[in-house]
Structures are given as structure tokens and as C-alpha cells.
Amino acid sequence: MNFEEFQSQSRLYVITGLELEEAEEFERARNEFGKKAEDFIRECYELHEAFALSLRPAKATAVVKERLMSMVRERKQGTHTPHAEGVPLMTAATIINPDRIAKSIRSEVIH
């Protein structure tokens, strides 16, 4: 896999959209590309979070808004780093059915 293909796969990885075989190949490429790969994955997670924050729930409550703002503040302060370097590679057990991606994103935004 070249780096351009890795970048494309990274976007799917972030939203847990890779099939088992794709995830295994992605993990090998992630190790091969090292820091450059980790930097790109981190950027993808940041874009994913920005997108999730831009979504408007059916009923915007003060609790949901405060939770989102708290996540943003934590991220800026560096106290909330669930997707930083050192995070274990994706395994077969962590792959979610692509049909559940939207539900997963909404759940992440609400919690």
C-alpha cells in the first residue's frame, strides 16, 4: 500500500469503516509509515470530531451543548486524548458494521 492509499484507508479507519482484511493491511501500513501515518490519523480524528460537533441533534439541549463544549476544551488543553499516538491498533474486535457508523457518530456526540 502506498501512502496515498493509506490516507484513503485512514479516513475509513477513523469511522470504523474497514473490513477485517482491510484493517489488517492498514495496521501493517501504519507500522511501515510510522510517525507520518500517526500524524495523518490524528488529523483525521480531529476532522471527525469537528464534523461531529457540527451536527445538530433533533433537540439541542443545554446538557448536550455543554458536554460538547467540555470535550472541545479538554481537547484544546490536551487532557482528553483518546486518539493520540500510543493508542492500540484496531483489532477485529473493534471493527463496527458500516451500517452502524452513523449511530456510532451520534452516540459519540451525545456521550
Biopython code that builds the backbone (N, CA, C, O; Angstrom):
import numpy as np
from Bio.PDB.StructureBuilder import StructureBuilder

atoms = [
    (1, "MET", "N", (0.856, -1.172, 0.000)),
    (1, "MET", "CA", (0.000, 0.000, 0.000)),
    (1, "MET", "C", (0.895, 1.226, 0.000)),
    (1, "MET", "O", (1.817, 1.329, 0.810)),
    (2, "ASN", "N", (0.623, 2.162, -0.914)),
    (2, "ASN", "CA", (1.390, 3.401, -0.905)),
    (2, "ASN", "C", (0.724, 4.388, 0.062)),
    (2, "ASN", "O", (-0.355, 4.122, 0.590)),
    (3, "PHE", "N", (1.382, 5.527, 0.284)),
    (3, "PHE", "CA", (0.871, 6.450, 1.298)),
    (3, "PHE", "C", (-0.464, 7.067, 0.890)),
    (3, "PHE", "O", (-1.298, 7.349, 1.750)),
    (4, "GLU", "N", (-0.678, 7.278, -0.393)),
    (4, "GLU", "CA", (-1.959, 7.829, -0.848)),
    (4, "GLU", "C", (-3.104, 6.857, -0.529)),
    (4, "GLU", "O", (-4.178, 7.277, -0.097)),
    (5, "GLU", "N", (-2.871, 5.576, -0.743)),
    (5, "GLU", "CA", (-3.875, 4.570, -0.391)),
    (5, "GLU", "C", (-4.062, 4.524, 1.127)),
    (5, "GLU", "O", (-5.181, 4.364, 1.615)),
    (6, "PHE", "N", (-2.966, 4.664, 1.867)),
    (6, "PHE", "CA", (-3.046, 4.686, 3.324)),
    (6, "PHE", "C", (-3.917, 5.848, 3.800)),
    (6, "PHE", "O", (-4.716, 5.688, 4.723)),
    (7, "GLN", "N", (-3.763, 7.011, 3.176)),
    (7, "GLN", "CA", (-4.568, 8.166, 3.555)),
    (7, "GLN", "C", (-6.054, 7.885, 3.342)),
    (7, "GLN", "O", (-6.883, 8.225, 4.186)),
    (8, "SER", "N", (-6.379, 7.277, 2.233)),
    (8, "SER", "CA", (-7.770, 6.937, 1.949)),
    (8, "SER", "C", (-8.307, 5.947, 2.977)),
    (8, "SER", "O", (-9.427, 6.097, 3.465)),
    (9, "GLN", "N", (-7.516, 4.950, 3.300)),
    (9, "GLN", "CA", (-7.923, 3.955, 4.293)),
    (9, "GLN", "C", (-8.026, 4.568, 5.689)),
    (9, "GLN", "O", (-8.850, 4.139, 6.497)),
    (10, "SER", "N", (-7.195, 5.566, 5.973)),
    (10, "SER", "CA", (-7.221, 6.222, 7.284)),
    (10, "SER", "C", (-8.568, 6.861, 7.562)),
    (10, "SER", "O", (-9.069, 6.820, 8.686)),
    (11, "ARG", "N", (-9.146, 7.446, 6.537)),
    (11, "ARG", "CA", (-10.456, 8.090, 6.697)),
    (11, "ARG", "C", (-11.511, 7.058, 7.074)),
    (11, "ARG", "O", (-12.386, 7.333, 7.895)),
    (12, "LEU", "N", (-11.433, 5.887, 6.483)),
    (12, "LEU", "CA", (-12.361, 4.817, 6.837)),
    (12, "LEU", "C", (-12.050, 4.254, 8.216)),
    (12, "LEU", "O", (-12.962, 3.910, 8.968)),
    (13, "TYR", "N", (-10.781, 4.160, 8.548)),
    (13, "TYR", "CA", (-10.363, 3.660, 9.862)),
    (13, "TYR", "C", (-10.959, 4.503, 10.981)),
    (13, "TYR", "O", (-11.444, 3.973, 11.981)),
    (14, "VAL", "N", (-10.919, 5.812, 10.805)),
    (14, "VAL", "CA", (-11.400, 6.737, 11.828)),
    (14, "VAL", "C", (-12.887, 6.538, 12.106)),
    (14, "VAL", "O", (-13.334, 6.688, 13.243)),
    (15, "ILE", "N", (-13.642, 6.204, 11.084)),
    (15, "ILE", "CA", (-15.077, 5.995, 11.279)),
    (15, "ILE", "C", (-15.414, 4.511, 11.399)),
    (15, "ILE", "O", (-16.568, 4.113, 11.241)),
    (16, "THR", "N", (-14.405, 3.706, 11.677)),
    (16, "THR", "CA", (-14.515, 2.252, 11.836)),
    (16, "THR", "C", (-15.226, 1.606, 10.651)),
    (16, "THR", "O", (-16.107, 0.763, 10.820)),
    (17, "GLY", "N", (-14.828, 2.015, 9.457)),
    (17, "GLY", "CA", (-15.445, 1.503, 8.245)),
    (17, "GLY", "C", (-14.614, 0.499, 7.481)),
    (17, "GLY", "O", (-14.921, 0.203, 6.326)),
    (18, "LEU", "N", (-13.573, -0.032, 8.088)),
    (18, "LEU", "CA", (-12.736, -1.018, 7.396)),
    (18, "LEU", "C", (-13.209, -2.430, 7.708)),
    (18, "LEU", "O", (-13.602, -2.734, 8.835)),
    (19, "GLU", "N", (-13.167, -3.281, 6.699)),
    (19, "GLU", "CA", (-13.435, -4.704, 6.892)),
    (19, "GLU", "C", (-12.205, -5.324, 7.563)),
    (19, "GLU", "O", (-11.143, -4.703, 7.612)),
    (20, "LEU", "N", (-12.348, -6.532, 8.073)),
    (20, "LEU", "CA", (-11.275, -7.200, 8.808)),
    (20, "LEU", "C", (-9.972, -7.265, 8.004)),
    (20, "LEU", "O", (-8.911, -6.912, 8.518)),
    (21, "GLU", "N", (-10.048, -7.708, 6.762)),
    (21, "GLU", "CA", (-8.835, -7.815, 5.941)),
    (21, "GLU", "C", (-8.226, -6.446, 5.674)),
    (21, "GLU", "O", (-7.004, -6.297, 5.677)),
    (22, "GLU", "N", (-9.070, -5.449, 5.444)),
    (22, "GLU", "CA", (-8.584, -4.089, 5.216)),
    (22, "GLU", "C", (-7.905, -3.548, 6.463)),
    (22, "GLU", "O", (-6.883, -2.869, 6.372)),
    (23, "ALA", "N", (-8.472, -3.848, 7.629)),
    (23, "ALA", "CA", (-7.906, -3.376, 8.888)),
    (23, "ALA", "C", (-6.524, -3.985, 9.123)),
    (23, "ALA", "O", (-5.612, -3.302, 9.588)),
    (24, "GLU", "N", (-6.375, -5.254, 8.805)),
    (24, "GLU", "CA", (-5.078, -5.909, 8.971)),
    (24, "GLU", "C", (-4.026, -5.273, 8.059)),
    (24, "GLU", "O", (-2.903, -5.007, 8.487)),
    (25, "GLU", "N", (-4.397, -5.033, 6.808)),
    (25, "GLU", "CA", (-3.482, -4.397, 5.862)),
    (25, "GLU", "C", (-3.160, -2.974, 6.315)),
    (25, "GLU", "O", (-2.020, -2.523, 6.212)),
    (26, "PHE", "N", (-4.170, -2.278, 6.815)),
    (26, "PHE", "CA", (-3.988, -0.914, 7.309)),
    (26, "PHE", "C", (-2.994, -0.884, 8.473)),
    (26, "PHE", "O", (-2.125, -0.014, 8.532)),
    (27, "GLU", "N", (-3.125, -1.827, 9.387)),
    (27, "GLU", "CA", (-2.224, -1.885, 10.540)),
    (27, "GLU", "C", (-0.775, -2.092, 10.112)),
    (27, "GLU", "O", (0.139, -1.497, 10.682)),
    (28, "ARG", "N", (-0.572, -2.940, 9.104)),
    (28, "ARG", "CA", (0.794, -3.160, 8.593)),
    (28, "ARG", "C", (1.342, -1.867, 7.989)),
    (28, "ARG", "O", (2.491, -1.497, 8.232)),
    (29, "ALA", "N", (0.513, -1.186, 7.203)),
    (29, "ALA", "CA", (0.948, 0.070, 6.574)),
    (29, "ALA", "C", (1.184, 1.136, 7.639)),
    (29, "ALA", "O", (2.114, 1.934, 7.521)),
    (30, "ARG", "N", (0.356, 1.155, 8.670)),
    (30, "ARG", "CA", (0.511, 2.127, 9.762)),
    (30, "ARG", "C", (1.878, 1.963, 10.419)),
    (30, "ARG", "O", (2.564, 2.947, 10.697)),
    (31, "ASN", "N", (2.259, 0.741, 10.661)),
    (31, "ASN", "CA", (3.583, 0.475, 11.239)),
    (31, "ASN", "C", (4.692, 0.873, 10.272)),
    (31, "ASN", "O", (5.704, 1.444, 10.679)),
    (32, "GLU", "N", (4.498, 0.573, 9.005)),
    (32, "GLU", "CA", (5.504, 0.869, 7.988)),
    (32, "GLU", "C", (5.734, 2.378, 7.841)),
    (32, "GLU", "O", (6.880, 2.815, 7.731)),
    (33, "PHE", "N", (4.665, 3.175, 7.838)),
    (33, "PHE", "CA", (4.796, 4.619, 7.620)),
    (33, "PHE", "C", (5.107, 5.395, 8.903)),
    (33, "PHE", "O", (5.442, 6.577, 8.836)),
    (34, "GLY", "N", (5.004, 4.757, 10.055)),
    (34, "GLY", "CA", (5.434, 5.355, 11.318)),
    (34, "GLY", "C", (4.795, 6.674, 11.690)),
    (34, "GLY", "O", (3.573, 6.818, 11.657)),
    (35, "LYS", "N", (5.642, 7.648, 12.047)),
    (35, "LYS", "CA", (5.170, 8.944, 12.541)),
    (35, "LYS", "C", (4.300, 9.662, 11.517)),
    (35, "LYS", "O", (3.305, 10.291, 11.875)),
    (36, "LYS", "N", (4.671, 9.570, 10.258)),
    (36, "LYS", "CA", (3.896, 10.214, 9.203)),
    (36, "LYS", "C", (2.461, 9.667, 9.215)),
    (36, "LYS", "O", (1.505, 10.423, 9.043)),
    (37, "ALA", "N", (2.320, 8.378, 9.414)),
    (37, "ALA", "CA", (0.994, 7.742, 9.476)),
    (37, "ALA", "C", (0.239, 8.212, 10.717)),
    (37, "ALA", "O", (-0.937, 8.566, 10.634)),
    (38, "GLU", "N", (0.906, 8.213, 11.851)),
    (38, "GLU", "CA", (0.255, 8.637, 13.104)),
    (38, "GLU", "C", (-0.222, 10.083, 13.014)),
    (38, "GLU", "O", (-1.308, 10.414, 13.490)),
    (39, "ASP", "N", (0.583, 10.936, 12.408)),
    (39, "ASP", "CA", (0.187, 12.343, 12.242)),
    (39, "ASP", "C", (-1.056, 12.457, 11.371)),
    (39, "ASP", "O", (-1.958, 13.240, 11.671)),
    (40, "PHE", "N", (-1.105, 11.680, 10.297)),
    (40, "PHE", "CA", (-2.259, 11.751, 9.413)),
    (40, "PHE", "C", (-3.507, 11.202, 10.100)),
    (40, "PHE", "O", (-4.588, 11.774, 9.959)),
    (41, "ILE", "N", (-3.375, 10.112, 10.836)),
    (41, "ILE", "CA", (-4.512, 9.543, 11.562)),
    (41, "ILE", "C", (-5.024, 10.549, 12.589)),
    (41, "ILE", "O", (-6.234, 10.721, 12.737)),
    (42, "ARG", "N", (-4.119, 11.210, 13.292)),
    (42, "ARG", "CA", (-4.520, 12.219, 14.280)),
    (42, "ARG", "C", (-5.316, 13.344, 13.594)),
    (42, "ARG", "O", (-6.325, 13.811, 14.121)),
    (43, "GLU", "N", (-4.851, 13.762, 12.431)),
    (43, "GLU", "CA", (-5.555, 14.810, 11.686)),
    (43, "GLU", "C", (-6.957, 14.333, 11.286)),
    (43, "GLU", "O", (-7.915, 15.103, 11.346)),
    (44, "CYS", "N", (-7.074, 13.088, 10.887)),
    (44, "CYS", "CA", (-8.381, 12.531, 10.529)),
    (44, "CYS", "C", (-9.323, 12.518, 11.734)),
    (44, "CYS", "O", (-10.505, 12.839, 11.608)),
    (45, "TYR", "N", (-8.794, 12.144, 12.899)),
    (45, "TYR", "CA", (-9.632, 12.152, 14.107)),
    (45, "TYR", "C", (-10.094, 13.572, 14.443)),
    (45, "TYR", "O", (-11.233, 13.776, 14.862)),
    (46, "GLU", "N", (-9.211, 14.540, 14.257)),
    (46, "GLU", "CA", (-9.584, 15.925, 14.532)),
    (46, "GLU", "C", (-10.691, 16.387, 13.586)),
    (46, "GLU", "O", (-11.618, 17.076, 14.009)),
    (47, "LEU", "N", (-10.600, 16.015, 12.324)),
    (47, "LEU", "CA", (-11.647, 16.351, 11.363)),
    (47, "LEU", "C", (-12.949, 15.627, 11.710)),
    (47, "LEU", "O", (-14.034, 16.196, 11.587)),
    (48, "HIS", "N", (-12.836, 14.390, 12.139)),
    (48, "HIS", "CA", (-14.010, 13.609, 12.545)),
    (48, "HIS", "C", (-14.706, 14.290, 13.719)),
    (48, "HIS", "O", (-15.931, 14.407, 13.734)),
    (49, "GLU", "N", (-13.938, 14.732, 14.688)),
    (49, "GLU", "CA", (-14.520, 15.414, 15.843)),
    (49, "GLU", "C", (-15.160, 16.734, 15.442)),
    (49, "GLU", "O", (-16.233, 17.081, 15.935)),
    (50, "ALA", "N", (-14.512, 17.466, 14.558)),
    (50, "ALA", "CA", (-15.075, 18.737, 14.095)),
    (50, "ALA", "C", (-16.400, 18.485, 13.375)),
    (50, "ALA", "O", (-17.360, 19.234, 13.558)),
    (51, "PHE", "N", (-16.451, 17.443, 12.567)),
    (51, "PHE", "CA", (-17.691, 17.107, 11.876)),
    (51, "PHE", "C", (-18.774, 16.741, 12.879)),
    (51, "PHE", "O", (-19.908, 17.207, 12.773)),
    (52, "ALA", "N", (-18.427, 15.910, 13.847)),
    (52, "ALA", "CA", (-19.414, 15.503, 14.852)),
    (52, "ALA", "C", (-19.953, 16.714, 15.602)),
    (52, "ALA", "O", (-21.144, 16.779, 15.909)),
    (53, "LEU", "N", (-19.081, 17.671, 15.897)),
    (53, "LEU", "CA", (-19.513, 18.878, 16.596)),
    (53, "LEU", "C", (-20.405, 19.752, 15.731)),
    (53, "LEU", "O", (-21.201, 20.531, 16.257)),
    (54, "SER", "N", (-20.288, 19.638, 14.424)),
    (54, "SER", "CA", (-21.096, 20.464, 13.533)),
    (54, "SER", "C", (-22.502, 19.906, 13.331)),
    (54, "SER", "O", (-23.379, 20.610, 12.831)),
    (55, "LEU", "N", (-22.723, 18.656, 13.713)),
    (55, "LEU", "CA", (-24.044, 18.059, 13.560)),
    (55, "LEU", "C", (-25.012, 18.674, 14.563)),
    (55, "LEU", "O", (-24.646, 18.967, 15.702)),
    (56, "ARG", "N", (-26.228, 18.860, 14.129)),
    (56, "ARG", "CA", (-27.256, 19.410, 15.016)),
    (56, "ARG", "C", (-28.213, 18.283, 15.393)),
    (56, "ARG", "O", (-28.843, 17.682, 14.523)),
    (57, "PRO", "N", (-28.319, 17.998, 16.683)),
    (57, "PRO", "CA", (-29.264, 16.965, 17.098)),
    (57, "PRO", "C", (-30.697, 17.463, 16.899)),
    (57, "PRO", "O", (-30.933, 18.665, 16.777)),
    (58, "ALA", "N", (-31.643, 16.534, 16.869)),
    (58, "ALA", "CA", (-33.038, 16.903, 16.683)),
    (58, "ALA", "C", (-33.473, 17.907, 17.758)),
    (58, "ALA", "O", (-34.182, 18.869, 17.462)),
    (59, "LYS", "N", (-33.056, 17.685, 18.978)),
    (59, "LYS", "CA", (-33.362, 18.608, 20.067)),
    (59, "LYS", "C", (-32.041, 18.982, 20.752)),
    (59, "LYS", "O", (-31.452, 18.176, 21.472)),
    (60, "ALA", "N", (-31.600, 20.191, 20.518)),
    (60, "ALA", "CA", (-30.358, 20.648, 21.135)),
    (60, "ALA", "C", (-30.651, 21.061, 22.568)),
    (60, "ALA", "O", (-31.364, 22.036, 22.809)),
    (61, "THR", "N", (-30.107, 20.325, 23.502)),
    (61, "THR", "CA", (-30.318, 20.662, 24.903)),
    (61, "THR", "C", (-29.068, 21.292, 25.469)),
    (61, "THR", "O", (-27.973, 21.149, 24.924)),
    (62, "ALA", "N", (-29.246, 21.981, 26.553)),
    (62, "ALA", "CA", (-28.107, 22.624, 27.214)),
    (62, "ALA", "C", (-27.098, 21.577, 27.675)),
    (62, "ALA", "O", (-25.894, 21.832, 27.651)),
    (63, "VAL", "N", (-27.564, 20.413, 28.091)),
    (63, "VAL", "CA", (-26.672, 19.353, 28.566)),
    (63, "VAL", "C", (-25.783, 18.854, 27.426)),
    (63, "VAL", "O", (-24.576, 18.695, 27.603)),
    (64, "VAL", "N", (-26.377, 18.608, 26.264)),
    (64, "VAL", "CA", (-25.606, 18.136, 25.112)),
    (64, "VAL", "C", (-24.596, 19.193, 24.698)),
    (64, "VAL", "O", (-23.433, 18.878, 24.446)),
    (65, "LYS", "N", (-25.030, 20.430, 24.629)),
    (65, "LYS", "CA", (-24.137, 21.519, 24.226)),
    (65, "LYS", "C", (-22.973, 21.649, 25.208)),
    (65, "LYS", "O", (-21.828, 21.809, 24.784)),
    (66, "GLU", "N", (-23.246, 21.583, 26.504)),
    (66, "GLU", "CA", (-22.177, 21.707, 27.494)),
    (66, "GLU", "C", (-21.201, 20.537, 27.395)),
    (66, "GLU", "O", (-19.993, 20.728, 27.536)),
    (67, "ARG", "N", (-21.706, 19.340, 27.157)),
    (67, "ARG", "CA", (-20.835, 18.168, 27.017)),
    (67, "ARG", "C", (-19.904, 18.333, 25.818)),
    (67, "ARG", "O", (-18.710, 18.051, 25.916)),
    (68, "LEU", "N", (-20.438, 18.783, 24.700)),
    (68, "LEU", "CA", (-19.616, 19.009, 23.516)),
    (68, "LEU", "C", (-18.566, 20.082, 23.756)),
    (68, "LEU", "O", (-17.408, 19.923, 23.370)),
    (69, "MET", "N", (-18.965, 21.160, 24.386)),
    (69, "MET", "CA", (-18.018, 22.238, 24.659)),
    (69, "MET", "C", (-16.940, 21.771, 25.639)),
    (69, "MET", "O", (-15.781, 22.173, 25.531)),
    (70, "SER", "N", (-17.320, 20.933, 26.581)),
    (70, "SER", "CA", (-16.355, 20.372, 27.515)),
    (70, "SER", "C", (-15.327, 19.517, 26.782)),
    (70, "SER", "O", (-14.135, 19.574, 27.084)),
    (71, "MET", "N", (-15.796, 18.718, 25.812)),
    (71, "MET", "CA", (-14.882, 17.890, 25.018)),
    (71, "MET", "C", (-13.906, 18.762, 24.241)),
    (71, "MET", "O", (-12.718, 18.452, 24.153)),
    (72, "VAL", "N", (-14.413, 19.854, 23.681)),
    (72, "VAL", "CA", (-13.556, 20.761, 22.913)),
    (72, "VAL", "C", (-12.510, 21.385, 23.828)),
    (72, "VAL", "O", (-11.332, 21.444, 23.475)),
    (73, "ARG", "N", (-12.932, 21.848, 24.999)),
    (73, "ARG", "CA", (-11.980, 22.462, 25.946)),
    (73, "ARG", "C", (-10.917, 21.459, 26.377)),
    (73, "ARG", "O", (-9.732, 21.789, 26.424)),
    (74, "GLU", "N", (-11.336, 20.245, 26.689)),
    (74, "GLU", "CA", (-10.386, 19.202, 27.097)),
    (74, "GLU", "C", (-9.383, 18.921, 25.983)),
    (74, "GLU", "O", (-8.187, 18.767, 26.229)),
    (75, "ARG", "N", (-9.891, 18.857, 24.758)),
    (75, "ARG", "CA", (-9.029, 18.582, 23.607)),
    (75, "ARG", "C", (-7.989, 19.681, 23.433)),
    (75, "ARG", "O", (-6.818, 19.402, 23.176)),
    (76, "LYS", "N", (-8.425, 20.937, 23.575)),
    (76, "LYS", "CA", (-7.507, 22.065, 23.422)),
    (76, "LYS", "C", (-6.467, 22.096, 24.530)),
    (76, "LYS", "O", (-5.328, 22.507, 24.309)),
    (77, "GLN", "N", (-6.860, 21.660, 25.730)),
    (77, "GLN", "CA", (-5.935, 21.655, 26.866)),
    (77, "GLN", "C", (-5.048, 20.414, 26.868)),
    (77, "GLN", "O", (-4.091, 20.326, 27.637)),
    (78, "GLY", "N", (-5.370, 19.468, 26.011)),
    (78, "GLY", "CA", (-4.558, 18.254, 25.934)),
    (78, "GLY", "C", (-4.860, 17.253, 27.019)),
    (78, "GLY", "O", (-4.086, 16.317, 27.221)),
    (79, "THR", "N", (-5.983, 17.421, 27.739)),
    (79, "THR", "CA", (-6.317, 16.479, 28.800)),
    (79, "THR", "C", (-7.181, 15.343, 28.308)),
    (79, "THR", "O", (-7.369, 14.357, 29.020)),
    (80, "HIS", "N", (-7.708, 15.457, 27.113)),
    (80, "HIS", "CA", (-8.576, 14.419, 26.546)),
    (80, "HIS", "C", (-7.954, 13.984, 25.223)),
    (80, "HIS", "O", (-8.151, 14.634, 24.197)),
    (81, "THR", "N", (-7.201, 12.881, 25.249)),
    (81, "THR", "CA", (-6.520, 12.438, 24.038)),
    (81, "THR", "C", (-6.803, 10.962, 23.765)),
    (81, "THR", "O", (-5.900, 10.129, 23.839)),
    (82, "PRO", "N", (-8.073, 10.639, 23.444)),
    (82, "PRO", "CA", (-8.380, 9.236, 23.222)),
    (82, "PRO", "C", (-7.795, 8.665, 21.940)),
    (82, "PRO", "O", (-7.751, 7.445, 21.784)),
    (83, "HIS", "N", (-7.344, 9.510, 21.017)),
    (83, "HIS", "CA", (-6.869, 9.005, 19.734)),
    (83, "HIS", "C", (-5.428, 9.439, 19.455)),
    (83, "HIS", "O", (-5.037, 9.582, 18.296)),
    (84, "ALA", "N", (-4.660, 9.642, 20.483)),
    (84, "ALA", "CA", (-3.287, 10.094, 20.299)),
    (84, "ALA", "C", (-2.385, 8.909, 19.985)),
    (84, "ALA", "O", (-2.820, 7.758, 19.992)),
    (85, "GLU", "N", (-1.139, 9.209, 19.715)),
    (85, "GLU", "CA", (-0.167, 8.143, 19.480)),
    (85, "GLU", "C", (-0.159, 7.213, 20.683)),
    (85, "GLU", "O", (-0.435, 7.629, 21.808)),
    (86, "GLY", "N", (0.149, 5.984, 20.438)),
    (86, "GLY", "CA", (0.200, 5.024, 21.517)),
    (86, "GLY", "C", (-1.120, 4.292, 21.712)),
    (86, "GLY", "O", (-1.194, 3.357, 22.508)),
    (87, "VAL", "N", (-2.158, 4.704, 20.998)),
    (87, "VAL", "CA", (-3.424, 4.009, 21.081)),
    (87, "VAL", "C", (-3.249, 2.681, 20.362)),
    (87, "VAL", "O", (-2.683, 2.642, 19.269)),
    (88, "PRO", "N", (-3.724, 1.594, 20.957)),
    (88, "PRO", "CA", (-3.558, 0.300, 20.305)),
    (88, "PRO", "C", (-4.154, 0.301, 18.907)),
    (88, "PRO", "O", (-5.123, 1.007, 18.626)),
    (89, "LEU", "N", (-3.563, -0.495, 18.046)),
    (89, "LEU", "CA", (-4.068, -0.606, 16.687)),
    (89, "LEU", "C", (-5.442, -1.254, 16.700)),
    (89, "LEU", "O", (-5.778, -2.005, 17.616)),
    (90, "MET", "N", (-6.229, -0.958, 15.682)),
    (90, "MET", "CA", (-7.562, -1.537, 15.568)),
    (90, "MET", "C", (-7.449, -3.053, 15.425)),
    (90, "MET", "O", (-6.603, -3.554, 14.684)),
    (91, "THR", "N", (-8.296, -3.767, 16.131)),
    (91, "THR", "CA", (-8.327, -5.217, 16.020)),
    (91, "THR", "C", (-9.668, -5.633, 15.454)),
    (91, "THR", "O", (-10.578, -4.815, 15.320)),
    (92, "ALA", "N", (-9.785, -6.880, 15.130)),
    (92, "ALA", "CA", (-11.043, -7.379, 14.575)),
    (92, "ALA", "C", (-12.199, -7.125, 15.534)),
    (92, "ALA", "O", (-13.322, -6.876, 15.095)),
    (93, "ALA", "N", (-11.941, -7.182, 16.816)),
    (93, "ALA", "CA", (-12.998, -6.986, 17.804)),
    (93, "ALA", "C", (-13.516, -5.556, 17.843)),
    (93, "ALA", "O", (-14.616, -5.327, 18.345)),
    (94, "THR", "N", (-12.765, -4.589, 17.331)),
    (94, "THR", "CA", (-13.191, -3.193, 17.400)),
    (94, "THR", "C", (-13.852, -2.704, 16.130)),
    (94, "THR", "O", (-14.311, -1.563, 16.076)),
    (95, "ILE", "N", (-13.910, -3.534, 15.114)),
    (95, "ILE", "CA", (-14.493, -3.100, 13.847)),
    (95, "ILE", "C", (-16.012, -3.129, 13.958)),
    (95, "ILE", "O", (-16.586, -4.125, 14.398)),
    (96, "ILE", "N", (-16.661, -2.042, 13.561)),
    (96, "ILE", "CA", (-18.111, -1.912, 13.623)),
    (96, "ILE", "C", (-18.681, -2.077, 12.224)),
    (96, "ILE", "O", (-18.074, -1.635, 11.248)),
    (97, "ASN", "N", (-19.809, -2.693, 12.125)),
    (97, "ASN", "CA", (-20.509, -2.835, 10.853)),
    (97, "ASN", "C", (-20.725, -1.456, 10.257)),
    (97, "ASN", "O", (-21.192, -0.561, 10.962)),
    (98, "PRO", "N", (-20.402, -1.247, 8.978)),
    (98, "PRO", "CA", (-20.567, 0.076, 8.361)),
    (98, "PRO", "C", (-21.985, 0.638, 8.484)),
    (98, "PRO", "O", (-22.165, 1.856, 8.486)),
    (99, "ASP", "N", (-22.987, -0.229, 8.587)),
    (99, "ASP", "CA", (-24.358, 0.242, 8.742)),
    (99, "ASP", "C", (-24.578, 0.943, 10.075)),
    (99, "ASP", "O", (-25.558, 1.666, 10.249)),
    (100, "ARG", "N", (-23.665, 0.726, 11.012)),
    (100, "ARG", "CA", (-23.819, 1.327, 12.333)),
    (100, "ARG", "C", (-22.973, 2.577, 12.524)),
    (100, "ARG", "O", (-22.955, 3.139, 13.619)),
    (101, "ILE", "N", (-22.274, 3.025, 11.492)),
    (101, "ILE", "CA", (-21.376, 4.170, 11.621)),
    (101, "ILE", "C", (-22.131, 5.419, 12.059)),
    (101, "ILE", "O", (-21.708, 6.094, 12.997)),
    (102, "ALA", "N", (-23.230, 5.734, 11.406)),
    (102, "ALA", "CA", (-23.986, 6.944, 11.753)),
    (102, "ALA", "C", (-24.451, 6.885, 13.199)),
    (102, "ALA", "O", (-24.374, 7.883, 13.916)),
    (103, "LYS", "N", (-24.928, 5.738, 13.629)),
    (103, "LYS", "CA", (-25.369, 5.588, 15.022)),
    (103, "LYS", "C", (-24.194, 5.802, 15.973)),
    (103, "LYS", "O", (-24.338, 6.443, 17.015)),
    (104, "SER", "N", (-23.044, 5.268, 15.610)),
    (104, "SER", "CA", (-21.854, 5.420, 16.434)),
    (104, "SER", "C", (-21.449, 6.891, 16.564)),
    (104, "SER", "O", (-21.086, 7.344, 17.650)),
    (105, "ILE", "N", (-21.512, 7.630, 15.462)),
    (105, "ILE", "CA", (-21.140, 9.041, 15.495)),
    (105, "ILE", "C", (-22.104, 9.813, 16.380)),
    (105, "ILE", "O", (-21.685, 10.624, 17.206)),
    (106, "ARG", "N", (-23.413, 9.558, 16.205)),
    (106, "ARG", "CA", (-24.393, 10.261, 17.037)),
    (106, "ARG", "C", (-24.186, 9.939, 18.506)),
    (106, "ARG", "O", (-24.257, 10.828, 19.355)),
    (107, "SER", "N", (-23.931, 8.675, 18.811)),
    (107, "SER", "CA", (-23.711, 8.267, 20.185)),
    (107, "SER", "C", (-22.492, 8.954, 20.772)),
    (107, "SER", "O", (-22.514, 9.364, 21.933)),
    (108, "GLU", "N", (-21.428, 9.089, 19.991)),
    (108, "GLU", "CA", (-20.197, 9.743, 20.443)),
    (108, "GLU", "C", (-20.459, 11.214, 20.753)),
    (108, "GLU", "O", (-19.907, 11.758, 21.709)),
    (109, "VAL", "N", (-21.291, 11.848, 19.957)),
    (109, "VAL", "CA", (-21.581, 13.261, 20.153)),
    (109, "VAL", "C", (-22.396, 13.452, 21.425)),
    (109, "VAL", "O", (-22.155, 14.397, 22.175)),
    (110, "ILE", "N", (-23.358, 12.570, 21.677)),
    (110, "ILE", "CA", (-24.244, 12.718, 22.824)),
    (110, "ILE", "C", (-23.518, 12.359, 24.112)),
    (110, "ILE", "O", (-23.747, 13.000, 25.137)),
    (111, "HIS", "N", (-22.653, 11.357, 24.090)),
    (111, "HIS", "CA", (-21.973, 10.931, 25.319)),
    (111, "HIS", "C", (-20.726, 11.696, 25.408)),
    (111, "HIS", "O", (-19.963, 11.525, 26.358)),
]
sb = StructureBuilder()
sb.init_structure("model")
sb.init_model(0)
sb.init_chain("A")
sb.init_seg("    ")
for serial, (resi, resn, name, xyz) in enumerate(atoms, 1):
    if name == "N":
        sb.init_residue(resn, " ", resi, " ")
    sb.init_atom(name, np.array(xyz, "f"), 0.0, 1.0, " ", f" {name:<3s}", serial, name[0])
structure = sb.get_structure()
